[in-house]
Amino acid sequence: MFENLSDKLERAFKVLKGEGKISEINVAETLKEVRKALLDADVNFKVAKQFTDTVKEKALGQNVLTAVSPDS
C-alpha cells in the first residue's frame, strides 16, 4: 500500500519539477493528484482535504529550489 501511495505522490510532484515559481494552477493540479492518492490509500476525506488546503496555503508563491537535489 505504501509503495503505491509513494508512486502516486511522486507522479503528482513531477508537475512542479522545472517550474521557476509555484503558481496556483500547478499547485491545484498537484494537490488534486495528492488528494486522490491519499483517498485511494484510505485516508479520511477530511484529513486529506485539511492536509492539501494547508499545503496549498503554504506553497503558493514560493520559489522552487533548484540548487538542492534530494540525492546529494
N, C-alpha and C positions, 0 to 999 in steps of 0.2 A: 504494500500500500504506500509506504513512504517513498519508494523508488518511483512509483507512478506520479505521486504528488510532486516530487523533485523534478521529474522530467517536464511536467506541465508548467511548473513555475519557471524553469529555465527557458522554455519556449516563449513564455509570456514576457520575460525580461529582455529577450532578444530585440523586441520592438524599440527599446530605449538605446541599444548599442548604436554608436555612431552619431548620436544626436549631440549637438553642442549645448543645447539648453532643453530642459524638460518643459514641454508645452502641455496645455490642458488636453489637447487631442491625444497625444501619445500616452499620457498618464491614464486617460479614460480607457483607451484600448487595452493597455497593460493590466489595469485593475479589473477590467471585465474578465479577462482571462484568469487572473489570480482568484477572483471571486468564484468563478466556475470550478477551478481546480480545488479550492477549499470545500466547496459544496459537494463535489464528487468524492472527496475524502471524508464525507460525513461530518464536517464541521458545522455547528449550529449556524443557521442563516443569520441570526442577529450578531453573532460573534464575527462572522465573515464580513458582514456589512460594516460593523464598527471598525474592524481592522482596516478595510480598504478605505473607509472615509478618513481615518486618521492618517494613513499613508498619503492619500491624495492631498490633504491639508498641508502636510509637511513637505511634499515633493514639488508642488507647483512652484515654478520659477527658479528652482535650484540649478546650479551649474553642474554638468556631468563631469566627474573626474576622469581625465584621460591619461594622466601620468601614473595612475595606480593600476596595477594588474593583480588580480586575485591569486595568480600562480607565482608571484615573485616572493 
